[in-house]
C-alpha cells in the first residue's frame, strides 16, 4: 500500500510540474516576437539624424562634386577683361564707300580724278596710294622721271575705270602733304601693286626715291 501511495504522489507531482514547464517557455516566445518586431521596425523606420561620421562623409562628397564643377568651369576658355578692353580700344580702319563711276584726269574735274601715278581725289578728299611710290611729275628730277610719271598717271586712270574700287585707311604710313594714305582695292587686290607689276611704281619704303638714272 505504501508503494501505491508513493506512485500516486509522484504522478500528481509530475502533472502539477508540467504546466510550470509550459509556462516557463512563454517568456522566450515573447522575447522572440520582440526581436522580430524590432528588426521590422528598424527596416521601416524613417532615416534619423546624421551621425558625425555620416556628416563627414557627406561633406567630403559635396566638396569633391564642387571641385569637379569648378574645374569644368575653369576649363572653358574665357576672354579676360583686359583683352576685351584692348579689342574695344583698337580703332576699325576707315573704309570709304565704293565707287564704280568714271574717272578723269584732274583738270576741270574736282573729284574722282587722278592727280599723278599715286595720288587721287576721292569723295572730296586727297588720297595717296599707301603701298606704292611712283615717279614724280611736277617735282621730277629729270625728264625720264617726268615721262614715266605721266605714264603711271594715265595707267592708274585706266585701271580705276576697269571697275568699282574701295579705299581702306592705312595707319602708320606717312603720306604726301595734305594726302591721306589709303589702300585702293578692287576685289581685295591692291591697285597700286598692279602698277608695281607693270614697272610703273615701286613698293613704298617710307620716302620717295629718285627715278633718274
Protein Blocks (a to p, Z undefined) as FASTA:
>chain_A
ZZmmmmmmmmmmmmmmmmmmmmmmmmmmmmmmmmmmmmmmmmmpccddddfklmmmmmmm
mmmmmmmmmmmmmmpccddfklmmmmmmpccdddddddfbdcdddfkbcghiafblmbcc
eehiacddfkbccddfklpcbfklmmmmmmmmmmmmmmmmnoccdddddehiacdehiac
ddddeehiafklmmmmnopaccdehiacdfeZZ
